[in-house]
Structure formats: C-alpha cells, structure tokens
Amino acid sequence: MCLLFISLGNDLKSIFAILCLCLPFVLQAQSSSDKPYHINGNAFQENCNCYTLTPDQNFQSGSVWNINKIDLRQSFDYQFEIYLGCTDTEGADGIAFVLQPISTVVGTAGNGLGFQGIHPSIGVLIDTWQNTDDNDPAYDHLSIATNGVIQHATPNDLTGAIPALPNNANIEDCRWHNLHIQWNAAAQTLTATVDGLQHVQATINLVDVIFGGNPQVFWGFSASTGGGKNAQRFCTSLNADFIQNASSNYCAPAVIDFEDHSRSFGSILEWHWDFGDGTQFNGPNPPPHRYSQPGNYSVSSTILGNNGCWSDTFKQVITIGSIPTAGIDIPNQICDNSLLPLHDNSTVTFGNINQWNWIINGQSYQQQNPDPGPLAPGPLQVQLQVATEQGCTSTSTQKIVTVAPAPSISLTSADSACAGAVLDITARSTRPLAPVTNWLWHPLTNNSNVYSFSSATAGRYTVAVTGIADNGCASDTLQKEIVVLQTRADAGRDTTIAINEPLVLHGSGGPILHWWPATGLSDPAIADPTAFLDHDMTYYLTAATSMGCETVDQINIRVYKGPDIYVPNAFSPNADNRNDRLRFVAPGIRQVYYFRIYNRWGQLLYNSNSATGWDGRFQNREQASDLYIWMISGEDLHGRLFNKKGTVLLIR
C-alpha cells in the first residue's frame, strides 16, 4: 500500500489523501539495482553524487531516497551540500531531509516540501516560503518536525523555526550551503547545522516514540514547488581535502607531513594521493614525504565514497624553497644631510622572502628598506641577510658606503627694494668641513655667492640658492622673499579756479605724500590739502615709501578773476591741434547749464554743457568762416545765476 498526497500551491494545505493498495506512485519512480538511490517524480541525477529535486518550474515535486535502510540504534554523521535556487521573493518552497520506514516512493508537492503527510517520519526542514496558516516566519527558516506535519507551534514542531542563515533572511542566494546531519544514538539527539553556523537540535527516542520500536528507516531528501518555484538540489558531501604540517621546514631538502581532512556523507573507501614529483600513495594519511629539490609541487588528493562516487580532485601547490640571495642596492657615496637610499634587491628562485636582517654600523633593523636616520661623515658598513617563509636563509652580504659631509649656507640681504633698483643678496658657506665651490641660484644660474636682484614691477619675489661642495654634496636650498616697492605720484589734472576760490587737491601714488611749495596749502603733508590762490601756481607732489622709492608729479593751476566765464574771440578748426575747438573757461562757476552757438540767421548749431567745446561742424558739415554768436549760462559757487554772451570768429 502507498500513500499519495496532493497539494494545490504554496499557500494551500493538502486537500485530500488517498489510501491506495498496490497502485503505482503517481509521480513515476526511477530505480536501478546498481545505484544506491531511488529517484521519484521530477527529481533527476546530475552526476555521481548530485541530484536535482525540483527544476525551476511551478508545481513540481521530487524525492531521492537511499535504498539501504539504516539502523537508528547506531549513530550516523552525514554531510551534504544543498542549493535552494536563485529566486528570493517568488522562490519556493524548500527541501527536507527525512527519515521514514515506509518506502522509497513517497513525497508531495506544494508547500509540503514533499514531507507533508509522511507518517511516521522525522524531518529537517529548510522552508523558503511563508505560509501564515502554518505559522511560518517571514524569513527562510530551519526546523525539525515529525510525522509529516509542517505547522509550527504544534507538538510536532520539535525545535521551532530559526533563520536558515544568521543575519540573513534569504538562503535562496544562488550558492551551495553545507548541511550537516548528526544522530547520536546514545544521547538520542538529532542535530542539523547549516554552514557550521546555524543549528537546531531535538532530543527524542526516535525508535520508540516516532517509529513504534522499528529502528530500520530510509533516509533521503524531498522538495516541492507550487505557485512559487526554484531549482532545488543536493549533493552527498564528497570533498577531498588535506593540510600539511605548518611547522615543517619547507627548505629543500624538506620532509612534509600531510594530514587528510576529507569529508563525506558516509564512509570513504579509497584515497589517492599524487605528490607532484612523480610519486603517489593510496591510503588516508601518507607517511612523511621527502622533497630533495626546491620547486613548486602540485599535490593532489581524490577520494571514493561508499556511494561509488569519486570526488573532485583537491589540489594545493607546495613550495619547497631554495636558498635566497641577499642583495643591497645603495650608491657608493651619500651625503650626510640625505636619507639613506637603501633598497633591498634580494632574490629567490622558489619561495617568498619575508625576513630581513640588516646591520647598519652595528645597529640591527628588520624592515625590508630601513631608515637609520642621520648619518655621520665617514665609512658606513651595511650588511644584509634574508630568509624565506619556507625557512631558507641566505648568506650575509655587505657594502661599505662613504658618507660625505654636505655644505651648509646662509643668506643675507635687505627684505625689500625699490622698483628698478638693484639689491645684492649674499650667500655664505658656513661649514668649513665642506666649503661651497659652486652656487646655484634660481631663477638665474649664477656661480657667484652674490646675486644681484632687480625688478621694474612691484610685488613679492622669491630667490633660492643651493651650495655645491667639491665632493658633489648639496646644501639645503635656502629661499629669500624680496618685496619690491614702487610709487606712482599723481597730482591730478591741470585746472583753473577763480581767485581765492578754495581748491581741494587730490594726490595719490604712495604711502608717503608731500606737496611743495607749501604756499597757499592747508597742509602740504596730506593727500588732499586745500589751496587758496590769488595767482597762477604749479604744485609738485612727491610719493615715497619708508625706504625712499620716490616719484614726482605736478599740477598747473591757472587763476582767473571770478566767478566769470571766458570764451575766446576766434578759433580755427583746421585739425592742426592748435585752437581747433571753441571752449570756455569758467572759474568760480559751480555748474554750467548750457553753452550754445548760433549762426548769423539765429540757427542753433551747438548746445552742450561739456567743456570739450564746439568743433566748427553742424550735422557733420564744416561751417564756413564767419562770425558766430555764443551764449552760456551757469551757477556760481554761491548759487547765483550767471549768464553771458558774445561773438566768435571762425577762421578757415
């Protein structure tokens, strides 16, 4: 008699169960007398020890059962690799490791994981779909349940649900994970561990409580999909592995101890070793192996499981080291004001150098390229011995280096200069042990110890110098900043004023200003003195700095009786730059309203208040030689209106 369960999807319970006698399992089973596993439903074998339980399709179910029953009165320790697919949110439903005595032809589809309804049974469930009516948590979870009941918070839920991976809600991550199942018959504990991190454990008398006194059960995996789907797979663990004695000396000739660390879901029947030097061994732990020559040897191991499958080959490259050669890269002479340009250029054919033992003037250093700090003039002894991580040590090598004294210099000069002036900067050698014989100046090359600096433009300039001794050593480079000062005296434009009219002068061009002569000035030592004049005057303005740098400018002031307006009686606009425009002079007039020119027929030819004057044109045409009338209007310093008119002769 067989038991068939049918489900309609991820979120539905099994609808009904049918007990049938002598009817074939609805999902066609596959079996072979020479294979240790029986395959049901949509499951299929990928290779010798790997199986797909469900392809990445909806409403699939599959199971794989070992055809040989195991005795639960004996402990077992199985390791598997499991794969839950790549789809997270819409991925389903999960897989189950199951112990049951019924048959190798059992399993269901949908949210039952192929485990639901199998009675009696115990299963390790990895559930990847949340069915709220089963009290599932939101994350992919691991649990142990009995008798085909997948609901949590029931007597059949022996452990409760924990995340399948720590700190991760998703195990459908396109990766293989290790599932370790252990049954301790004496302690009556069933333990399941994922990746060595998450584990659940149930203590229960499986033989009596679950299987009614029957210790003989089948073991296997089942899985299912419904409305959600994933490719769900497992492999019986069959992994060759070994380590070598880390404390061994790997310098040729070397004897290496290899220790087997292979793992399998069951027992390992055979081991095959290849030591990469043409020798082989069959057995779990080979005797110590001798390598007489240095080199890189590819050591490999394969194992045969009791399921008849050979593992993949596990390989490691073992380096048997050769003796390194110590090498020192350093010039024959260095200067005592420089860092020691010390570089390791040791070599080794096989192995990796990881130890350096320097002795520099009796002081030991372990860095690859040490810095011993300041060095005294004289001979310097440098010695090096190196070793590799394989335990090979070189002989010592040494070099004698001359440490030459470097010159020392100083600079003297003023800090500032006037534009256009020459400033001498003097460099001096201050270390008699290494006198300077060559001076290098920047921005110019000048072999003298005196540098003549000059600039026509104000600003900040940097001059640098290095001294070179006969032994080739250079001093530190010294810099001098020179501030170039410059004045540009500006007394303002020439002007006219009315007699005794106050005129404010405006001087600029330097930090120190002085007007002369002082006649008529309120204060000749300020930038903007007031002048009171009753006659024409020329003033001179000197602009200077604290160290001199003087420049001079002048202003010419013409004094008229006023307030008044003066207009010439003739002008000649013939482009000879002499008297080409008719202009007015208005001493004592604060503002000119207009300056107008009329011809003899009263036609207005020019109207402006600008002092630039009339050029003898009207509408861009030259006017003929004739007598013209001018009129001007303005306001004097006291706000009184001032009008005046007259005639002017235009001469061509």
C-alpha positions in Angstrom: 0.0 0.0 0.0 1.3 3.5 -0.8 0.3 7.0 0.4 -0.4 9.8 -2.1 -0.7 13.5 -1.1 -1.8 16.2 -3.5 -1.4 20.0 -2.9 -2.6 23.0 -4.9 0.2 25.5 -4.3 2.4 27.3 -1.9 -0.3 28.9 0.2 -2.8 26.0 0.3 -3.0 23.0 2.6 -3.1 19.4 1.2 -6.6 18.9 0.0 -7.1 15.2 0.4 -5.3 12.0 1.0 -6.0 8.7 -0.8 -5.1 5.4 0.5 -4.4 3.0 -2.3 -3.4 -0.6 -2.4 -0.9 -1.9 -5.0 -1.2 1.2 -7.2 1.9 2.8 -8.7 3.2 6.1 -7.2 1.6 8.9 -9.3 5.0 10.5 -9.9 6.9 8.0 -11.9 9.8 6.5 -9.8 13.2 5.6 -11.2 15.4 2.9 -9.7 18.3 0.8 -10.7 19.8 -2.2 -8.9 23.3 -0.9 -9.3 22.5 2.6 -7.8 22.2 3.3 -4.1 19.4 5.9 -4.6 15.8 5.7 -5.7 14.5 8.8 -7.6 10.9 9.9 -7.7 8.8 12.5 -9.5 10.5 15.4 -11.2 13.9 14.7 -9.5 16.8 13.5 -11.6 20.5 12.7 -11.1 23.0 15.3 -12.3 26.2 13.3 -11.7 27.5 10.6 -9.5 26.6 12.3 -6.2 24.4 15.3 -7.1 20.7 15.4 -7.7 18.1 18.0 -8.7 15.0 17.6 -6.6 12.9 20.2 -8.5 13.7 22.0 -11.6 13.0 25.8 -11.7 9.3 25.2 -12.6 5.9 25.6 -10.9 4.1 22.6 -9.3 7.0 20.2 -9.2 7.9 17.6 -6.7 10.7 15.1 -6.3 12.4 12.9 -3.8 15.6 10.9 -3.7 15.9 8.0 -1.2 18.8 5.8 -0.3 17.6 2.3 -1.0 19.5 0.9 2.0 17.9 1.3 5.4 19.9 2.5 8.3 19.7 1.3 11.9 18.9 4.1 14.3 20.4 2.1 17.2 23.7 3.2 15.6 24.8 6.8 15.4 25.4 8.5 12.0 27.1 11.6 10.8 26.2 12.8 7.3 27.2 15.9 5.3 25.5 17.3 2.3 25.7 20.3 0.0 22.3 21.9 -0.6 21.2 24.5 -3.1 17.9 26.4 -2.7 17.9 28.3 -6.0 18.3 32.0 -7.0 14.8 33.5 -6.7 14.0 35.1 -3.3 10.6 36.8 -3.1 8.9 34.5 -5.6 11.0 31.5 -4.8 9.6 28.3 -3.2 9.1 26.0 -1.4 12.1 24.4 0.2 13.6 21.0 0.9 13.5 18.4 3.7 15.9 15.7 4.9 13.7 12.9 6.1 13.9 9.6 8.0 10.9 7.3 7.3 10.3 3.5 7.3 7.6 3.4 4.7 9.0 3.3 1.2 11.4 4.9 -1.2 8.3 6.1 -3.2 6.8 8.9 -1.1 6.6 12.7 -1.4 4.1 15.6 -2.0 4.0 18.8 -4.0 3.4 22.4 -2.9 4.0 23.9 0.5 4.5 20.4 2.0 8.2 20.3 0.9 7.5 16.7 -0.1 7.4 15.9 3.6 3.9 16.8 4.5 1.7 13.8 5.3 4.6 11.2 5.6 3.8 9.3 8.8 5.7 8.1 10.7 8.7 10.3 10.0 11.1 13.0 11.2 12.4 15.7 9.0 14.9 18.6 9.0 13.1 21.3 7.1 14.5 24.3 5.2 11.4 26.2 4.3 11.7 29.2 1.8 8.1 30.3 1.5 6.0 31.9 4.2 2.6 30.2 4.8 0.9 32.2 7.5 -1.6 29.4 8.3 1.4 27.2 9.1 2.7 29.9 11.5 5.8 30.4 9.2 8.1 33.4 9.9 8.8 35.9 7.2 12.4 34.6 6.7 13.7 31.4 5.2 13.9 29.1 8.2 15.3 25.9 9.6 13.4 23.5 11.9 12.9 19.8 12.9 9.4 18.3 12.7 7.7 14.9 13.0 5.1 12.8 11.2 4.7 15.0 8.1 3.3 18.0 10.0 4.9 21.3 8.9 2.9 23.6 11.1 4.9 25.4 13.7 3.8 25.9 17.3 2.3 22.3 17.4 3.5 19.2 19.3 5.1 18.0 16.0 7.4 21.1 15.8 10.3 20.0 17.9 12.6 23.0 17.7 10.7 26.0 16.4 11.9 28.0 13.4 15.2 29.8 13.3 16.7 31.7 10.3 18.3 29.3 7.9 21.3 31.7 7.7 22.4 34.0 10.6 21.7 37.7 10.0 20.2 36.9 6.6 16.5 36.3 5.7 17.4 34.6 2.4 19.1 31.3 1.6 17.8 31.3 -2.0 21.1 33.0 -2.9 22.5 31.0 -5.9 25.0 29.5 -3.5 25.7 26.0 -2.2 25.5 25.5 1.6 26.7 22.8 3.8 24.1 20.8 5.7 25.4 18.6 8.5 23.1 16.0 10.0 24.1 14.0 13.1 22.3 11.4 15.1 23.7 10.4 18.5 22.0 7.1 19.3 23.3 7.1 22.9 22.2 10.6 23.7 19.1 10.3 21.4 19.8 13.7 19.8 19.2 14.7 16.2 21.3 17.8 15.2 21.2 19.8 12.0 23.8 22.5 11.1 23.9 24.9 8.1 27.3 26.2 7.1 28.6 25.4 10.6 26.7 28.5 11.8 23.0 27.8 12.4 21.9 24.6 14.1 18.8 23.0 15.6 18.7 20.0 17.9 15.9 17.7 19.1 16.2 15.1 21.9 13.8 12.3 21.2 13.6 8.5 21.3 13.2 8.1 17.5 12.9 4.3 17.6 10.2 4.0 20.2 8.3 7.4 20.1 8.3 8.0 16.3 8.8 4.6 14.7 7.0 2.3 17.1 10.0 0.3 18.1 11.3 -0.1 14.5 14.9 1.0 14.2 15.2 0.5 10.4 14.5 3.6 8.3 15.2 5.0 4.9 16.9 8.4 4.6 16.6 10.9 1.8 15.6 14.3 0.5 12.3 15.7 -0.8 11.3 19.0 -2.2 8.4 20.7 -3.9 7.3 23.9 -5.7 3.8 25.4 -6.2 2.9 28.9 -7.3 6.4 29.8 -6.5 9.4 27.9 -7.8 13.2 27.4 -7.6 15.8 24.9 -8.7 16.4 22.9 -5.6 19.3 20.5 -5.4 21.5 18.4 -3.1 24.8 16.6 -3.3 26.1 14.0 -0.9 29.2 15.6 0.5 32.3 14.1 -1.0 35.2 16.6 -0.7 38.8 15.6 -0.7 40.9 17.9 1.5 44.2 17.8 3.3 46.6 20.1 5.3 50.3 20.0 5.6 52.3 20.4 8.9 52.6 24.2 9.2 55.7 23.8 11.5 57.6 21.8 8.9 60.8 23.2 7.4 60.0 23.7 3.7 63.6 24.5 2.6 65.0 21.8 0.3 65.6 19.1 1.1 62.4 19.0 3.1 60.2 16.3 4.6 56.5 17.3 4.7 53.7 15.7 6.7 50.3 15.6 5.0 47.1 15.0 7.0 43.8 14.0 5.4 40.9 16.3 6.1 38.4 14.9 3.5 34.7 14.7 4.4 31.9 12.5 3.0 28.3 12.0 3.8 29.2 8.4 4.6 32.4 6.3 4.8 35.4 6.9 2.5 36.5 3.7 0.8 39.7 4.8 -1.1 42.2 7.7 -1.1 44.5 8.5 -4.0 47.5 10.9 -3.5 49.8 12.5 -6.0 52.7 14.4 -4.6 53.6 16.3 -7.8 57.1 14.8 -8.0 56.2 11.6 -9.8 55.3 9.6 -6.6 51.8 8.5 -5.4 50.2 6.9 -2.4 46.9 5.1 -1.7 45.6 5.5 1.8 44.1 8.0 4.2 47.3 9.5 5.7 50.6 9.1 3.7 53.9 8.8 5.5 56.1 11.9 5.7 57.1 12.8 2.1 60.6 13.9 1.2 61.3 16.5 -1.4 65.0 16.6 -2.3 64.9 19.5 -4.8 63.4 23.0 -4.5 60.4 23.8 -6.7 56.6 24.3 -6.8 54.9 20.9 -6.5 51.2 20.4 -7.2 49.9 18.0 -4.6 46.5 16.4 -5.2 44.1 14.1 -3.5 40.9 12.3 -4.5 38.5 10.1 -2.5 36.0 7.4 -3.3 32.8 7.4 -1.2 30.7 4.4 -0.3 28.1 5.5 -2.9 30.6 4.6 -5.6 31.5 8.2 -6.5 34.9 9.7 -6.9 35.3 13.3 -5.5 36.7 16.2 -7.5 40.5 16.4 -7.2 41.7 18.7 -4.4 45.0 20.4 -5.2 47.5 22.6 -3.4 50.8 23.9 -4.7 53.5 23.2 -2.1 56.6 25.4 -2.4 59.9 23.7 -1.4 62.2 26.7 -1.0 65.6 27.4 -2.5 68.3 29.4 -0.8 67.8 33.1 -1.4 70.5 35.6 -2.4 70.8 38.8 -0.3 71.2 41.9 -2.4 71.8 45.6 -1.4 71.0 48.5 -3.7 72.9 51.5 -2.5 75.2 54.1 -4.1 78.9 54.1 -3.1 78.6 57.6 -1.6 75.9 59.5 0.1 75.7 62.9 1.8 75.1 63.2 5.5 72.1 65.5 5.0 70.2 63.0 2.9 68.1 59.9 3.8 69.9 56.7 3.2 68.7 55.5 -0.2 68.7 51.9 0.9 66.8 49.3 -1.1 66.6 45.5 -0.8 67.0 43.7 -4.1 67.4 40.2 -2.8 66.1 37.3 -5.0 65.0 33.7 -4.6 64.0 31.2 -7.2 61.5 29.2 -5.2 59.8 30.7 -2.2 59.0 34.1 -0.7 61.4 36.3 1.2 59.7 37.5 4.4 62.6 38.3 6.8 65.3 40.9 6.5 68.2 41.2 9.0 70.1 44.5 8.4 73.1 45.6 10.4 74.0 49.2 9.7 77.0 50.5 11.6 76.3 47.8 14.3 72.6 48.6 14.6 70.1 45.9 13.7 66.9 46.6 11.6 64.2 44.1 10.4 62.3 46.2 7.9 62.7 45.5 4.2 64.0 49.0 3.5 65.0 50.6 6.8 65.8 54.2 7.5 68.6 54.6 10.0 68.2 58.3 10.3 71.0 61.0 10.3 74.5 59.6 9.4 77.9 60.9 10.5 80.5 61.5 7.9 82.9 58.6 7.3 82.7 55.0 6.2 79.3 53.2 6.6 79.1 49.5 6.8 75.8 47.9 5.6 75.2 44.2 6.0 72.1 42.1 5.0 70.9 38.5 5.5 67.4 37.4 4.3 65.2 34.4 4.9 62.1 33.0 3.2 58.8 31.8 4.7 59.9 28.3 3.6 62.7 28.5 6.2 65.6 29.1 3.8 68.3 31.6 4.9 70.8 33.4 2.7 74.5 34.1 3.5 75.3 37.6 4.5 76.3 40.3 2.0 77.8 43.7 2.8 78.8 47.0 1.3 80.9 49.9 2.5 79.5 53.3 1.7 81.2 56.7 2.1 79.1 59.3 3.9 80.4 62.7 2.7 79.8 66.0 4.6 77.2 68.2 3.0 77.8 72.0 2.9 75.7 74.5 5.0 74.9 78.0 3.8 73.3 81.3 5.0 71.8 84.2 3.2 71.9 88.0 4.0 70.2 90.9 2.2 67.6 93.6 2.8 64.0 92.4 2.8 62.7 95.0 0.3 63.9 97.1 -2.7 62.6 99.9 -4.9 61.4 99.0 -8.4 64.2 99.3 -10.8 66.9 99.3 -8.0 69.5 96.6 -7.7 69.5 94.6 -4.4 72.6 92.4 -3.7 71.8 89.0 -1.9 74.9 87.4 -0.4 75.3 83.7 0.3 78.0 82.4 2.6 79.3 78.9 3.2 79.1 78.1 6.9 80.6 74.6 7.2 84.4 74.5 6.9 84.4 70.7 6.5 82.5 71.1 3.2 83.2 74.6 1.6 80.9 75.6 -1.3 82.6 75.7 -4.6 79.5 76.2 -6.8 76.4 78.3 -6.3 73.1 77.6 -8.0 70.7 80.4 -7.9 67.0 80.4 -9.0 65.6 82.0 -11.1 69.0 82.6 -12.7 72.1 80.4 -12.6 75.0 82.4 -11.2 78.2 80.8 -9.9 78.9 83.8 -7.6 77.9 83.9 -4.0 76.4 87.3 -4.7 73.1 87.6 -6.6 72.1 91.0 -8.0 68.3 91.1 -8.0 66.2 93.8 -9.7 62.6 94.2 -10.9 60.9 97.0 -12.6 57.5 95.9 -11.2 56.3 95.9 -7.6 55.4 92.6 -6.0 56.8 89.7 -3.9 59.7 87.7 -5.4 61.4 84.6 -4.2 65.1 83.9 -4.8 66.6 80.5 -4.0 70.1 79.2 -3.7 71.9 75.9 -3.3 75.5 75.4 -2.5 77.6 72.5 -4.0 80.8 71.3 -2.4 83.7 69.7 -4.2 82.5 66.2 -3.1 79.3 66.7 -5.0 77.1 67.1 -1.9 74.5 69.9 -2.0 73.4 72.1 0.8 69.7 72.5 1.8 68.1 75.1 -0.6 67.6 78.4 1.1 64.9 80.9 -0.1 64.7 84.7 0.4 61.5 86.6 -0.2 62.1 90.2 -1.6 59.3 92.8 -1.5 59.7 95.2 -4.4 58.1 98.6 -3.7 57.0 101.1 -6.3 55.4 104.6 -6.2 53.5 106.4 -8.9 52.9 110.0 -7.9 49.7 111.5 -9.3 48.9 115.2 -8.5 45.8 115.3 -10.7 44.9 117.1 -13.9 45.7 120.8 -14.6 42.8 123.1 -13.8 41.5 126.6 -13.5 39.9 128.4 -10.5 38.6 131.7 -9.5 40.8 134.0 -7.5 40.8 132.9 -3.8 38.4 130.1 -4.6 39.1 127.0 -2.4 40.5 124.1 -4.4 40.9 120.6 -2.9 43.9 118.8 -4.4 43.8 115.0 -4.7 47.2 113.3 -4.6 48.0 109.5 -4.8 50.7 107.0 -5.7 52.5 106.1 -2.5 52.2 105.6 1.3 54.1 108.9 2.0 52.9 112.0 0.1 54.3 115.6 0.2 53.3 118.7 -1.7 55.6 121.6 -2.5 55.9 124.5 -2.4 53.6 124.9 0.6 52.3 128.3 -0.5 48.5 128.6 -0.2 48.1 124.9 1.1 46.2 124.0 4.2 48.7 121.1 4.9 51.4 120.0 2.4 51.9 116.6 4.1 48.4 115.1 3.4 47.0 113.6 0.3 44.1 116.1 -0.1 45.1 119.6 1.0 43.0 122.7 0.2 44.7 125.5 -1.9 43.7 129.2 -1.7 45.3 131.2 -4.6 45.3 134.7 -5.9 47.7 133.9 -8.8 48.7 131.1 -11.1 50.6 128.2 -9.3 52.4 125.0 -10.0 52.5 122.4 -7.3 54.7 119.3 -7.1 53.7 116.0 -5.4 56.4 113.6 -4.1 55.2 109.9 -3.5 57.6 107.8 -1.4 58.0 104.7 0.8 59.7 104.4 4.1 62.9 103.4 2.3 62.6 106.0 -0.5 61.3 104.9 -3.9 60.3 108.5 -4.8 58.4 109.6 -7.8 57.2 113.2 -8.6 54.2 114.7 -10.5 52.9 118.2 -10.9 49.7 120.1 -11.4 49.3 123.6 -13.0 46.6 125.8 -11.7 45.5 128.9 -13.5 43.8 131.6 -11.5 41.2 133.9 -13.0 39.2 136.8 -11.7 35.8 135.4 -11.0 33.4 134.0 -10.9 33.4 134.6 -14.6 33.3 132.7 -17.9 35.9 133.3 -20.6 35.4 132.4 -24.2 38.0 133.2 -27.0 37.0 135.6 -29.7 38.3 133.4 -32.5 39.3 129.7 -33.3 40.5 127.8 -36.3 39.2 124.2 -36.6 41.7 123.1 -39.2 43.0 119.9 -37.5 46.4 121.3 -36.6 45.8 120.5 -32.9 46.0 124.2 -32.1 42.9 126.1 -31.2 40.7 123.5 -33.1 37.7 123.8 -30.7 35.8 126.7 -29.2 36.0 126.1 -25.4 35.0 128.1 -22.4 36.8 128.6 -19.1 34.5 129.1 -16.1 36.4 129.9 -12.9 34.1 130.2 -9.9 31.2 128.6 -11.8 30.0 125.5 -10.0 27.7 124.3 -12.8 27.3 125.2 -16.5 23.7 124.7 -17.7 24.4 125.2 -21.4 26.9 126.5 -24.0 25.2 127.4 -27.3 26.4 128.5 -30.7 24.2 130.4 -33.3 24.9 131.5 -36.9 24.0 135.0 -38.1 20.5 133.8 -39.0 19.8 132.6 -35.5 20.0 128.9 -36.3 21.2 126.8 -33.3 24.4 124.9 -34.3 25.6 123.6 -31.0 24.1 123.0 -27.5 26.0 121.4 -24.6 27.3 121.9 -21.1 30.5 120.0 -21.8 33.9 121.7 -21.6 35.0 119.8 -24.7 33.7 122.6 -26.9 32.5 123.1 -30.5 34.5 121.7 -33.4 33.0 124.0 -36.1 30.6 121.5 -37.5 26.8 121.2 -37.8 25.2 117.9 -38.8 28.7 116.7 -39.6 29.3 119.6 -42.1 32.1 122.1 -41.7 30.7 125.6 -41.2 32.1 128.5 -43.2 34.4 131.2 -41.9 32.1 133.8 -40.4 31.1 135.5 -37.2 29.0 133.3 -34.8 27.1 134.1 -31.6 27.7 132.2 -28.4 25.6 132.1 -25.2 26.4 130.5 -21.9 24.5 130.0 -18.6 25.6 128.6 -15.3 25.5 128.9 -11.5 28.4 130.2 -9.3 29.7 128.9 -6.0 27.1 130.9 -4.1 24.2 129.6 -6.1 23.7 132.7 -8.2 22.7 132.5 -11.9 25.4 133.6 -14.3 24.6 134.4 -18.0 26.9 135.7 -20.7 27.0 136.1 -24.5 29.4 137.2 -27.2 30.7 136.6 -30.7 33.5 134.5 -32.1 35.2 134.4 -35.5 35.6 131.0 -37.1 38.7 131.1 -39.3 39.4 128.5 -42.0 
